[in-house]
Amino acid sequence: MDATLFASRFSSEKEIASDAHLEGKGLEPHSLSVIVEPLRKGDIWKGTETWNDAFIHDPMTNYVSDPNQDKTARRVITSAALALWIETKQSLTINHGEALLISTPPEDIQHPIHRRLDGVLGEFLRLLGRLGSAEGKKRVKEADAKIKLAVQEAIGDSARDMWLVDLVCTNPQSQGSGYGSAMLDAIKARLDLSGKSAWLTSSNVANDAFYNSHGFFSVANDYLGDDNPKWDRKPVKVQITPAPKGVV
């Protein structure tokens, strides 16, 4: 099933559900319909704003990010990432960038060329993260190492056979509208078709209840900054949260 049919199928189901929910409540049918569709190039600039604004208070982002980096420069970098991910990953949106979900297919589904491009982009983003201060380089390296180790210990080689939810976020002005749930429901349809499960990482404990409600439960965690004397805040807890097949 291609991405367009995938999105259309979900949109129809969501609109029917919305109508049923509104029936007899004096509200206009479809007024709460949420349409999940493929992210397109015309959505990228708005999508980068959503991505950056949604993670302003994210603990891990605050730990590894350069606080002096210009906002426009950050948007240019995230725009480049989204432009490539449109071609290589399952990239979904609501309202043309107002909410985003990016996920990576398992190795046996993802095209080898796309996998190589993802690897190149990953190295590029890590390189950008290390162009700042020595302290910034140290923190990015720490995060990379600890997350890889936690994933290996908790999931092992099975991670290669699972979908990775790289990113799910909603513009702060639209949070509470059900967009995050709608996108995870949409990716569930793809998981059901492929017979696969999924996993993600999270460092914001405020999101635990949301992820738990969609079947993602922490199986391992590590801490960033716990042995860094230059970090004067609480250590950042990073959780590895897989969801079994058919649960998302």
N, C-alpha and C positions, 0 to 999 in steps of 0.2 A: 504494500500500500504506500503510495507516495505521500509526501508531507501535506499536500493540498487536500487530498481525500481524507487523510488522518484528521486534519483540522476541521473539515466540513462535518465529518461524522460526529466529532465531539460537540461542535457548536449546536447542531440540531438537538442532540440529547440534552444539552444544558438548557436550551431555550424551552424545551418541553417541560423539564423539571421546574424551571422558574415559573412557567405559566401555572402549573399545578399548585405550586407553593402560594401563588398570589390569588388563586381562585377564591372568591368570596371575601376578600380582604379590602376591596375597594381601591386597589392599586392597578395601574395600567399594566396589562400583560406585556411581557418583554422588557419592561423598564429596568429589570434587574438581570437581563440576559448578559452572559459573559461569553465572548467569542475568543477562543484561543486559535491563533493562526500562525503560520510560519513567519519568522522574522525576515524582513526584506531589507535591502540596502537603504531604502528610503527611511527606514525606522532607526538607523544606526545612531544618528546624532542624539535623538531623544532618548534612545536606549542607554547611551553612555551617561547621560545626565541621571537617569534612573539608577544605574549601577553605582555611580559615585555617591549620589545623595543617600542611597539606601544603606551604604556601608560606612557612613560618617562615624557612627558610634559602634561599629563592629570591633570587638576586642582584638582579634588577630590582625585585622587591617590596620588598626591604630598602632599595633606593636611593630609591624614590619614596614609601614609606609614612612616616607620622608615628609615630615610636617611642613617643610619649606617648599615642596614641589608646587609649581603653579597649577591651578585648577584646569586651565586650558590645556596645558601639556599633558595632564593626567587624562583628560577626555580624548586627546589625540591618540594616546597609547591604547586606551580601552576601545576606541573606534577601530583601530587596526586589528585588535583581537576579535571583535565582533564580526568584522568584515570577512575574516578568514573562517571563523566558526560557522558562519552562514553556509559555507561551502563544505565544511568537514564534519559538523556535528548536527544533532537534532536541536534546532534553535527556534524557540517559540516565543510569542509575545501576545500581549493584550493591549488594544488601543495604540498600536504602532509604536511600541517602545515604552509604554507606561508601566509594564511589568515584563519580566524576562525569565525564561528558563532555558538554560543551556545544558545539554547532556551528551556524554560521549558513549557511543555504542561499544559493546564488547569487541575484543580483537577479532573474533570469528565473523563479525558482521561488518565492522568498519573496513572501508577500502584501504589497502596497504599504503597507497599514496597519501590518503587523508591522514593516516596514522603518522606517517613521516612528517607531514606538514604540521601536525599538532605538536610533534616533538620539537621541531624547529622553532615554532612559536613559543613553546614553553621555555626553551633555552633563551630565546630573545627576551621574554618578560623577566626571567630570572637575572639576565645580564643587566637589564635596565634597573632592576632593584638593587644591583650591586654597584651601580655607577655613583651612588651617593657617598656618604661618609663611611668610614671604616666600621662604625657601630651599625649602620644600616646594613652593610654587607654581612656582618656577623649575624644579625637577626634573621635575614632572609635565609642564610645558610642553615641556621638553627631550625627554622620552621620546616624547611625542606627535609632535613634529616629526620626530625622527630615524627613528622607525618608519615613519611615512607616507612619508618620502623613500626609505627603503630598499625598501619594498614597491613603490613606483612605479618605481624604477630596476631592480629585479630581476624583477618580474612585470608591471608596467604595468597597462593597462586589463583584461588578462586576469583579474586578481584578481576582477573583478565576476562572472565566469563560473565561479568556483570556490567550493567549500565552504571556510569558514574554521573551523578547530578553535580555538574561543575558549579552551577550558579542558579539561584532562584531568588528573585528580588522584585519588590514593588516600589514605585515612587512613594516617598513618605506621605505625600498629599493624598494618595489613594489607598494607603494601607487600611485594612479593616473592611475592604470591599469584597473579600473572598477571592482575589485574583491569584494569590499563592496557591490556595486549595484547587482552584480551577485548573491551573497549569499542572499541578501534580496529578490531578485526576486525568488530565490529558495524556501525560506521559505513561500513566498506568495502562492506557489502551495499547501503547506501543510495547510495553513490557509483556502484556498478555499475549500479543501477537507473536512475540519472539520467544516466549517461554522463559524469560530471564528475570533476574532480580536486580536490585539497584543498591547503591551506597552513596553516601555523601559525608562531608566533614562539616562541623559546625563549631564555632567558638562563642556563640552568643546563647547563654543559658535561657534567655528570655524566649528563645524560639523552641525550646525543648518540647513544650506541650503541643505546639503546632506540628512538629515533625512526628512526635509520638502518635498523634491522631491519624497520621497517614502511614503508620506502620514502621517508621524509622526509630530504632532504639539504640542507644549507645552501647557498644560492646567493648570499647577500649578508649582510653584518653591519655593525653600527655599534657605537659605544661610548658608554655613558653615564658621565658624571663624568670624562671624560678631560681636560676643560679646566675643571673645577670645583675651585678651591683649597680649598673646604670639605669635599671628599670625600677622606678620608685612606686609602682602600683602593684596590685595583686597579680600573681602569675596568671597567664591567659590559658584557660582550659580549652583544649582542642579535642573534640569528640569524633570518633569514627562510628557512623550510624548506618548500618545496612538494614534493608527491609527484605523479608523473604518473598518468594514468588507469590503473586496474587494478593499481596497485603497492602501495597502502596495505595 
